[in-house]
Amino acid sequence: MASRKSHTEHLRNVALFSSCSTKDLEKIAKSGDEVTLPAGSVIVDQGQIGKEAYILLSGTATVRRNGKKVATLSAGNIVGELSLLDHGPRTATVIADTNCTALVITHRNLIGVIDAVPALAHKIMASMAARIREFDRASFG
């Protein structure tokens, strides 16, 4: 099992949490649970309602959208981050290629951290806005 310090370092590299302080990251890391996902496990399933996100601590996973491979993920990548903000359907299926370890953060636990540190919501919203703008530029120029 990785240490909370290691979890904090992984969170530091996740775009969604890029503007968070070390103290914020420590609170988020503390709200999560480390899980082991065997090779072949479906981490998230496209179309299913999501209630948590997974930050890969080790291993690799494949992202498929409508059955087509769109990405390969490794340590430091996040899966299901939209579910931290709402309970909408998953936009892709992610399957563990190898045995994976992940930090799981539920919507409920993140909201608890945000309730305790309201300024965190502003930081997360700013990070999401930056990602949406980046996607918009890449897609539409």
MIVO-35969 format. One record per residue: residue number from 0; residue in one letter; z, x, y of N, C-alpha, C in turn. Coordinates in pm, whole numbers, plus 32768, in hexadecimal, padded with zeros to 4 digits. Atoms other than C-alpha are relative to their C-alpha. Layout:
BEGIN
REC   num   residu   n.pz   n.px   n.py   ca.pz   ca.px   ca.py   c.pz   c.px   c.py
REC   NUM        A      Z      X      Y       Z       X       Y      Z      X      Y
...
END
This chain:
BEGIN
REC   num   residu   n.pz   n.px   n.py   ca.pz   ca.px   ca.py   c.pz   c.px   c.py
REC     0        M   8000   8054   7F8A    8000    8000    8000   8000   8059   807D
REC     1        A   800A   7FB3   7F84    7F9C    8088    8154   8076   7FDF   805C
REC     2        S   7F92   8014   7FA2    809D    80AD    8268   7FD4   7FA7   8073
REC     3        R   801F   8051   7F89    80B4    7FCA    8398   7FB9   8055   8069
REC     4        K   8044   7FA7   7FA1    804B    80F9    8465   7F6C   800A   7FDD
REC     5        S   808B   7FFC   802D    7F0E    8110    8394   7FB8   7F7E   8021
REC     6        H   803A   8082   7FDD    7ED2    7F9C    83C4   7FE0   7FFA   8095
REC     7        T   8015   7FFF   7F6E    7EF8    7FC9    853B   7F85   8053   8023
REC     8        E   8074   7FAC   7FE4    7DF8    80E2    8539   7F7E   7FBB   7FD8
REC     9        H   8078   804B   8028    7CFF    800B    8479   7FE1   7F94   8067
REC    10        L   8015   8069   7F9C    7D32    7EEF    8573   7FC7   8039   8082
REC    11        R   802F   7FC0   7F84    7CF4    7FE0    8694   7F67   800E   8000
REC    12        N   8090   7FEC   800B    7B90    800F    8612   7FB1   7F7D   7FF0
REC    13        V   8041   8082   800B    7B45    7E99    85F7   7FDD   7FCF   808C
REC    14        A   802E   8027   7F7B    7A75    7E22    8720   8052   7F8E   803C
REC    15        L   7FB5   8073   7FCF    7B37    7CDC    873C   8084   8029   8042
REC    16        F   7F7F   7FD3   7FCD    7C77    7D9F    8782   7FF4   807E   8055
REC    17        S   8018   7F81   7FBB    7BDB    7EBF    8846   804A   8010   8084
REC    18        S   7FBA   7FF5   7F80    7C8A    7E6E    898D   8097   7FEE   7FF4
REC    19        C   7F71   8012   8016    7DE2    7E43    88F0   804B   8085   8009
REC    20        S   7FAA   7F8A   7FFB    7EFD    7F36    892E   8035   8020   7F74
REC    21        T   7FC4   7FDA   8080    7FA7    7FF1    8813   806D   7F9C   7FDB
REC    22        K   7F95   8062   8018    80CD    7F02    8836   7FC6   7F7B   7FCE
REC    23        D   8043   807A   802D    7FE3    7DD6    8816   7FCF   800F   7F70
REC    24        L   8036   7FE7   8085    7F3C    7E70    86E5   806E   8003   7F96
REC    25        E   7F8F   7FFC   805D    808D    7EB0    8642   802F   7F73   7FDE
REC    26        K   7FD6   808A   8017    80EB    7D41    866D   7F9A   7FB7   7FA7
REC    27        I   8068   803E   8052    7F9D    7CD1    85DC   8009   8034   7F71
REC    28        A   7FF6   7FC5   8086    7FBE    7DC4    84B7   8078   7FC8   7FB4
REC    29        K   7F87   8035   8040    811D    7D46    8470   7FED   7F70   7FD2
REC    30        S   8017   808C   8025    8098    7BE1    845F   7FA7   7FF1   7F85
REC    31        G   805E   8005   8070    7FA3    7C3C    8349   803F   8026   7F7B
REC    32        D   7FD7   7FDD   8088    7FC0    7C6C    81D3   7F92   8053   7FBF
REC    33        E   8060   7FAF   8049    7F19    7D79    8104   7FE4   7FC1   7F79
REC    34        V   8029   8039   8081    7E53    7CF8    7FD9   7F9D   805E   7FBC
REC    35        T   8061   7FB6   804F    7D88    7D96    7EC2   7F98   7F9C   7FCE
REC    36        L   806F   8056   8028    7C32    7CFF    7E78   7FAC   804C   7F9A
REC    37        P   804E   7FB9   8066    7B8D    7D65    7D2E   7F69   7FF9   801C
REC    38        A   8092   8001   7FF3    7A1C    7DC0    7D27   7FCB   7F7C   7FCA
REC    39        G   803B   8080   8028    794D    7C82    7D11   8043   7F87   803F
REC    40        S   7FB8   8070   7FC0    7A4A    7BAE    7DD0   7FB1   7FCA   8076
REC    41        V   8038   803F   7F88    79C4    7AB5    7ECA   806F   8001   8068
REC    42        I   7F9B   7FF5   7F96    7A82    7B0D    8006   7FFA   7F85   8059
REC    43        V   8017   807D   7FB8    79ED    79F2    80D3   7F80   7FC4   7FCC
REC    44        D   8071   8048   8039    78F3    78E8    806C   7FBC   7FAD   806E
REC    45        Q   804B   8045   7F97    77E5    786B    815B   8010   7F68   7FF3
REC    46        G   7FF2   8091   7FFB    7821    7703    81C4   808E   7FCE   7FEB
REC    47        Q   7F76   8028   8015    798E    76FB    815C   8050   8010   8082
REC    48        I   7FAC   7FF8   7F89    7A98    76C3    8267   8057   807C   7FF6
REC    49        G   7FB2   7F86   7FFD    7B41    7806    82CC   8082   7FF0   804C
REC    50        K   7F7E   8004   7FBE    7CAE    7835    8329   803B   808B   8012
REC    51        E   7FCE   7F78   7FF6    7CCC    79B0    8320   7F8C   8062   800D
REC    52        A   8060   7F91   7FF7    7C1D    7AF9    8362   8035   8072   7FAB
REC    53        Y   7FE0   7F8E   8055    7C16    7C32    828B   7FD0   807F   8045
REC    54        I   8027   7F7D   7FCD    7C18    7D93    8315   7FFE   805D   7F86
REC    55        L   800B   7FA8   8075    7B95    7E7C    8205   8048   8084   801B
REC    56        L   7FB7   7F81   7FF6    7C81    7FA0    81D0   7FC1   8068   7FA4
REC    57        S   8047   7FA7   805B    7BBE    8032    80AB   7F9C   7FAD   7FB1
REC    58        G   8066   8043   8050    7A8F    7FE1    7FD7   7F88   7FD6   8052
REC    59        T   8079   8030   7FBD    793D    7F49    8027   7FE3   7F71   7FD4
REC    60        A   8022   808B   801B    78B7    7DE7    8036   7F75   7FE3   8038
REC    61        T   8085   8029   7FD4    7764    7D3F    805F   8009   7F78   8044
REC    62        V   8008   807D   7FB6    771F    7C2F    815E   7F79   7FC1   7FE2
REC    63        R   807A   804B   801A    7620    7B26    80FE   8003   7F80   8051
REC    64        R   800D   807D   7FB4    75A6    7A0D    81DC   7F89   7FB6   7FC5
REC    65        N   8067   8051   8044    74E1    78F8    8131   7FC3   804E   7F8C
REC    66        G   802C   7FB6   8075    74CC    79DD    8001   7FC0   8087   801D
REC    67        K   8043   7F83   7FDB    742C    7AFF    80C0   8067   8066   8030
REC    68        K   7FA5   7F96   7FD7    74E4    7C4A    80E3   7FE6   8023   8092
REC    69        V   8010   7FDF   7F72    7526    7C8D    8253   8052   8079   802B
REC    70        A   7FAF   7F8C   7FDA    762B    7DA3    8253   8054   8031   7F8B
REC    71        T   7F9D   7FC7   805B    770B    7E8A    818D   8076   802A   8057
REC    72        L   7F87   7FE4   7FB4    7871    7EAB    8206   8054   8069   7FB7
REC    73        S   7FA6   7F9D   8039    796F    7FBF    81D2   8082   7FFF   8051
REC    74        A   7F7D   7FF9   7FBE    7ACC    8022    8246   7FF0   7FFB   8098
REC    75        G   8004   800F   7F6F    7B08    7FBA    83AD   7FB2   7F86   802E
REC    76        N   804A   8079   7FDC    7A22    7E8B    83A7   8058   7F85   7FEE
REC    77        I   7FB8   807E   800A    7AA4    7D2B    83DB   7FA3   7F95   7FC9
REC    78        V   8049   806F   803C    7A36    7BF8    8317   8047   7F80   8029
REC    79        G   7FC6   8082   7FE4    7A6C    7A97    8393   804C   7FF4   8082
REC    80        E   7FB3   8001   7F84    7AE4    7ADE    84F4   7FF6   7F7C   804D
REC    81        L   800A   8081   7FBC    7A62    7990    8574   806E   7FA1   7FD2
REC    82        S   7F96   8057   8034    7B67    78EA    8497   8087   801A   8042
REC    83        L   7F86   7FE9   7FB4    7C74    798B    8569   8003   7FAA   807E
REC    84        L   800B   804E   7F85    7BF6    78B8    868A   7FEE   7F6C   7FE6
REC    85        D   8011   808E   8022    7B98    7772    85DE   7FFF   7FF0   7F69
REC    86        H   8005   801A   8090    7B87    76CE    8489   7F75   7FD1   7FD8
REC    87        G   8089   8025   8020    7A0C    76B8    847B   7FD3   803A   7F7C
REC    88        P   8034   7FCE   8080    7933    76FD    834C   7FD8   8094   8008
REC    89        R   8028   7F73   800A    78F1    7861    82DC   7F6A   8009   8014
REC    90        T   808E   7FF1   7FE2    77A0    78E0    8356   7FB7   8056   7F99
REC    91        A   803D   7FAC   8066    7764    79C7    822C   805E   8009   7F88
REC    92        T   7FB0   7FE1   8076    77DC    7A20    80D0   8014   8096   7FFC
REC    93        V   7FE2   7F71   800B    7887    7B70    80A3   803E   8018   7F76
REC    94        I   7FD4   7FE2   8088    78B6    7C04    7F47   8026   8094   7FF9
REC    95        A   7FD2   7F77   8011    797E    7D3C    7EF2   7FA5   8049   7F9E
REC    96        D   8054   7FAD   8057    7894    7E47    7E65   8057   8057   7FA6
REC    97        T   7FA1   7FAA   8046    79B8    7F23    7DFE   8089   7FBF   800C
REC    98        N   7F78   802E   7FE7    7B2C    7EED    7DE1   801D   8019   8093
REC    99        C   7FE5   7FF7   7F71    7B99    7EAB    7F47   8093   7FE3   801C
REC   100        T   7F7D   8022   7FC9    7CDF    7EA8    8003   7FE4   7FCC   808B
REC   101        A   8017   803B   7F7C    7CF1    7DCE    8138   8084   7FD1   803D
REC   102        L   7F93   803C   7FB5    7DE4    7D63    8242   7FD1   7F74   8023
REC   103        V   8024   808C   7FE7    7DDB    7BE6    8252   8055   7FCC   8072
REC   104        I   7FBB   803C   7F8E    7E32    7B40    839A   7FD6   7F6E   8006
REC   105        T   8020   808E   7FFA    7E49    79C7    83A0   7FF9   7FD0   8091
REC   106        H   8008   8041   7F7C    7DF1    78EC    84C7   808C   7FE0   8032
REC   107        R   7F78   8028   7FDB    7F54    7869    84C9   8054   8077   802E
REC   108        N   7FB1   7F8B   7FDB    7FF1    79C4    84D2   7FCF   803E   8082
REC   109        L   8033   7FC8   7F82    7F09    7A3F    85E6   802A   7FA8   8075
REC   110        I   7FD5   805A   7F96    7F59    790A    86B5   8093   8017   801F
REC   111        G   7F72   7FE0   7FEB    80CA    795B    8683   8012   807C   8054
REC   112        V   7FFA   7F85   7FB0    8090    7AB8    870E   7FD3   7FE2   808F
REC   113        I   8031   8023   7F7A    7FC8    7A29    8832   8068   7FAE   804B
REC   114        D   7F96   804E   7FBF    80DF    792F    887B   806F   805B   8033
REC   115        A   7F98   7FA1   7FD8    81D4    7A53    888B   7FCF   805F   806E
REC   116        V   803C   7FA4   7F9E    80E4    7B2A    895C   7F84   7FBC   8039
REC   117        P   8072   804E   7FCE    8007    7A39    8A25   7F8D   8054   8039
REC   118        A   806B   7FAD   7FC8    7F47    7B54    8ACF   7F9E   802F   7F95
REC   119        L   8057   7FD8   806E    7EB9    7BAA    897A   7F86   7FA4   7FF6
REC   120        A   8070   805F   8004    7DE1    7A70    898B   7F91   802B   805F
REC   121        H   8063   7FD3   7F9E    7D34    7AF7    8AC2   7FB4   8079   7FCC
REC   122        K   8041   7F88   8036    7CED    7C42    8A17   7F9D   7FDC   7F92
REC   123        I   8057   8029   806E    7C5A    7B9A    88E3   7F87   7FB5   8037
REC   124        M   8071   8049   7FC4    7B87    7AAE    89B8   7F9E   8060   8043
REC   125        A   8058   7F9F   7FBF    7B00    7BD5    8A80   7FAE   804C   7F97
REC   126        S   8048   7FBA   806A    7AA4    7C8B    893E   7F94   7FA6   7FC4
REC   127        M   8064   805D   8036    79F4    7B55    88B6   7F8D   7FED   8062
REC   128        A   8069   8010   7F9C    7937    7B25    89FC   7FA3   807A   8000
REC   129        A   8051   7F87   8003    78C2    7C90    89EF   7FA5   8001   7F86
REC   130        R   8052   8004   807A    7849    7C61    8889   7F90   7F9A   800B
REC   131        I   8068   8066   7FEE    778F    7B22    88E3   7F94   8033   805F
REC   132        R   8063   7FC8   7FA1    76E8    7BD0    8A0C   7FA9   806A   7FBB
REC   133        E   8049   7F99   804A    7687    7CF5    892B   7F9A   7FBF   7FA2
REC   134        F   8059   8048   805A    75F2    7C05    882B   7F8D   7FC1   804F
REC   135        D   8066   8040   7FAD    7539    7B4A    893E   7F98   8067   802F
REC   136        R   805D   7F98   7FD4    74A1    7C8D    89C7   7FA9   8030   7F8D
REC   137        A   804C   7FD0   8074    743C    7D00    886C   7F9A   7F98   7FD0
REC   138        S   8057   806A   8032    73A4    7BB0    8815   7F95   7FD3   8062
REC   139        F   805A   803C   7F9D    7302    7B46    895A   7FD8   805C   8072
REC   140        G   8028   7F9E   7F9A    72E3    7C80    8A2F   804D   8001   807C
END
